[in-house]
Every structure is written in C-alpha cells, then in structure tokens.
C-alpha cells in the first residue's frame, strides 16, 4: 500500500453484544489509494472507473464503479 494511503477506510462489523465496531479494510484502503494515484495522473472520473473495473477491483457491494461514487470517495479521503 502506498505510504499516503488513507488509513481510515473502515467497514462496520457487529460484536457479540450487537454493537457496531469499526475495522480497517486493507483492500478498500488500497483501492482508495489507487483512485488518488489515477486522479493525480490527470485521469477523469470515468477513466478511473474503467481502470478499477479492468483491474478487477470490486465495489463494496460488488457493483459497477460510477464516476460520482469515485468523486465522493476522493472527497472524503481528502478530508481525512
């Protein structure tokens, strides 16, 4: 994972008491880092979506990458 990859990419799981617990998800952090690299190279959001799909990187729910989703993820990563 690149050194500037966001460390705060998380997924929620439930503990034995039914409480949500945040955990790091390395694959998601790597995908967000890849998005940032592609954007820094000047790629459009559509090109990033196509690249992620070509690389076999799945969305959290297994769907198709959408440019608007990538924009929102990159905006959140920039704040973190």
Backbone as CSV, one residue per row, in Angstrom:
resi,resn,N_x,N_y,N_z,CA_x,CA_y,CA_z,C_x,C_y,C_z
1,UNK,0.839,-1.167,0.000,0.000,0.000,0.000,0.890,1.240,0.000
2,UNK,0.579,2.255,-0.827,1.392,3.459,-0.852,1.423,4.138,0.507
3,UNK,2.514,4.847,0.832,2.625,5.473,2.150,1.558,6.531,2.408
4,UNK,0.994,7.133,1.365,-0.012,8.173,1.566,-1.437,7.617,1.509
5,UNK,-1.578,6.302,1.570,-2.912,5.686,1.514,-3.693,6.037,2.770
6,UNK,-4.978,6.338,2.606,-5.774,6.680,3.779,-5.872,5.497,4.735
7,UNK,-5.590,5.739,5.993,-5.622,4.668,6.980,-6.999,4.534,7.611
8,UNK,-7.902,5.430,7.272,-9.183,5.450,7.957,-10.307,4.809,7.156
9,UNK,-9.995,4.062,6.120,-11.043,3.360,5.388,-11.514,2.231,6.287
10,UNK,-12.784,2.218,6.563,-13.295,1.270,7.541,-14.583,0.614,7.069
11,UNK,-14.860,-0.485,7.670,-16.112,-1.184,7.466,-16.683,-1.444,8.851
12,UNK,-17.962,-1.555,8.956,-18.531,-1.810,10.274,-18.907,-3.273,10.415
13,UNK,-18.592,-3.806,11.550,-18.969,-5.154,11.921,-19.696,-5.071,13.247
14,UNK,-20.336,-6.135,13.622,-21.082,-6.164,14.877,-20.374,-7.102,15.835
15,UNK,-20.194,-6.660,17.099,-19.549,-7.516,18.088,-20.576,-8.448,18.720
16,UNK,-20.145,-9.226,19.687,-21.013,-10.214,20.333,-22.205,-9.573,21.034
17,UNK,-22.086,-8.306,21.402,-23.177,-7.602,22.081,-24.077,-6.839,21.119
18,UNK,-23.831,-6.991,19.816,-24.661,-6.310,18.820,-24.252,-4.878,18.547
19,UNK,-23.126,-4.443,19.106,-22.644,-3.079,18.870,-21.784,-3.048,17.616
20,UNK,-21.922,-1.956,16.848,-21.096,-1.818,15.650,-19.667,-1.476,16.043
21,UNK,-18.726,-2.115,15.366,-17.307,-1.904,15.620,-16.644,-1.570,14.295
22,UNK,-15.863,-0.502,14.264,-15.161,-0.118,13.038,-13.858,-0.899,12.938
23,UNK,-13.587,-1.405,11.739,-12.347,-2.140,11.487,-11.738,-1.637,10.181
24,UNK,-10.424,-1.668,10.108,-9.745,-1.283,8.876,-9.921,-2.377,7.834
25,UNK,-10.092,-1.963,6.592,-10.214,-2.909,5.491,-9.119,-2.552,4.483
26,UNK,-8.064,-3.352,4.482,-6.886,-3.054,3.669,-7.209,-2.954,2.178
27,UNK,-8.049,-3.858,1.665,-8.361,-3.840,0.234,-9.060,-2.535,-0.157
28,UNK,-9.933,-2.037,0.714,-10.612,-0.776,0.422,-9.631,0.386,0.453
29,UNK,-8.728,0.371,1.418,-7.724,1.435,1.511,-6.831,1.440,0.270
30,UNK,-6.480,0.256,-0.217,-5.656,0.161,-1.423,-6.399,0.697,-2.642
31,UNK,-7.693,0.429,-2.725,-8.484,0.925,-3.854,-8.595,2.441,-3.808
32,UNK,-8.802,3.002,-2.621,-8.882,4.458,-2.490,-7.536,5.084,-2.857
33,UNK,-6.452,4.457,-2.424,-5.127,4.960,-2.776,-4.913,4.912,-4.287
34,UNK,-5.375,3.843,-4.905,-5.249,3.707,-6.376,-6.038,4.808,-7.075
35,UNK,-7.250,5.095,-6.569,-8.053,6.177,-7.130,-7.288,7.499,-7.066
36,UNK,-6.669,7.762,-5.923,-5.937,9.013,-5.734,-4.759,9.117,-6.704
37,UNK,-4.054,8.012,-6.905,-2.926,7.994,-7.841,-3.416,8.288,-9.261
38,UNK,-4.480,7.617,-9.668,-5.013,7.821,-11.018,-5.483,9.258,-11.208
39,UNK,-6.115,9.826,-10.195,-6.591,11.210,-10.298,-5.406,12.167,-10.394
40,UNK,-4.353,11.898,-9.618,-3.157,12.737,-9.659,-2.477,12.678,-11.027
41,UNK,-2.657,11.571,-11.731,-2.119,11.429,-13.089,-2.970,12.185,-14.106
42,UNK,-4.095,12.755,-13.657,-4.946,13.530,-14.551,-6.073,12.745,-15.195
43,UNK,-6.326,11.540,-14.704,-7.405,10.730,-15.270,-8.768,11.295,-14.892
44,UNK,-9.726,11.144,-15.785,-11.088,11.575,-15.490,-11.728,10.545,-14.559
45,UNK,-12.840,10.926,-13.950,-13.539,10.002,-13.065,-14.012,8.771,-13.835
46,UNK,-14.456,8.960,-15.063,-14.890,7.833,-15.905,-13.708,6.909,-16.188
47,UNK,-12.545,7.482,-16.506,-11.355,6.667,-16.772,-10.944,5.885,-15.523
48,UNK,-11.075,6.514,-14.360,-10.750,5.821,-13.113,-11.697,4.649,-12.914
49,UNK,-12.991,4.870,-13.141,-13.978,3.795,-13.000,-13.642,2.632,-13.933
50,UNK,-13.316,2.950,-15.169,-12.976,1.912,-16.142,-11.704,1.163,-15.744
51,UNK,-10.718,1.887,-15.230,-9.463,1.267,-14.805,-9.688,0.332,-13.627
52,UNK,-10.457,0.784,-12.642,-10.732,-0.062,-11.476,-11.447,-1.345,-11.901
53,UNK,-12.394,-1.213,-12.813,-13.111,-2.387,-13.307,-12.165,-3.322,-14.053
54,UNK,-11.284,-2.758,-14.885,-10.339,-3.567,-15.652,-9.350,-4.291,-14.734
55,UNK,-9.035,-3.671,-13.606,-8.115,-4.282,-12.639,-8.819,-5.294,-11.733
56,UNK,-10.138,-5.401,-11.873,-10.888,-6.356,-11.072,-11.166,-5.909,-9.652
57,UNK,-11.072,-4.612,-9.416,-11.349,-4.083,-8.074,-12.855,-3.913,-7.917
58,UNK,-13.418,-4.619,-6.973,-14.860,-4.594,-6.775,-15.295,-3.432,-5.890
59,UNK,-16.520,-2.985,-6.105,-17.106,-2.016,-5.182,-17.467,-2.770,-3.913
60,UNK,-17.785,-2.033,-2.864,-18.121,-2.661,-1.591,-19.273,-3.650,-1.739
61,UNK,-20.233,-3.309,-2.588,-21.401,-4.176,-2.773,-21.309,-5.036,-4.035
62,UNK,-20.158,-5.025,-4.686,-19.960,-5.865,-5.856,-20.534,-5.298,-7.149
63,UNK,-20.900,-4.032,-7.125,-21.491,-3.411,-8.305,-20.469,-2.795,-9.232
64,UNK,-20.954,-1.973,-10.129,-20.131,-1.296,-11.126,-19.692,0.063,-10.583
65,UNK,-18.432,0.435,-10.821,-17.934,1.732,-10.372,-18.607,2.852,-11.154
66,UNK,-19.056,3.869,-10.440,-19.669,5.040,-11.052,-18.789,6.250,-10.779
67,UNK,-18.643,7.146,-11.761,-17.816,8.334,-11.557,-18.215,9.151,-10.323
68,UNK,-19.500,9.287,-10.077,-19.951,10.069,-8.920,-19.528,9.412,-7.611
69,UNK,-19.542,8.110,-7.568,-19.093,7.388,-6.375,-17.610,7.652,-6.134
70,UNK,-16.831,7.624,-7.186,-15.393,7.876,-7.074,-15.139,9.302,-6.610
71,UNK,-15.902,10.259,-7.137,-15.762,11.655,-6.717,-16.003,11.782,-5.224
72,UNK,-17.056,11.154,-4.723,-17.394,11.237,-3.296,-16.316,10.578,-2.430
73,UNK,-15.813,9.436,-2.866,-14.772,8.742,-2.104,-13.509,9.592,-2.038
74,UNK,-13.112,10.176,-3.170,-11.907,11.008,-3.186,-12.099,12.260,-2.336
75,UNK,-13.300,12.810,-2.323,-13.567,13.998,-1.490,-13.457,13.646,-0.012
76,UNK,-13.982,12.489,0.389,-13.872,12.057,1.794,-12.426,11.782,2.155
77,UNK,-11.680,11.164,1.252,-10.278,10.831,1.527,-9.445,12.095,1.688
78,UNK,-9.802,13.142,0.959,-9.050,14.401,1.046,-9.259,15.081,2.398
79,UNK,-10.391,14.868,2.999,-10.708,15.475,4.301,-10.046,14.706,5.420
80,UNK,-9.899,13.406,5.245,-9.363,12.536,6.310,-7.913,12.808,6.601
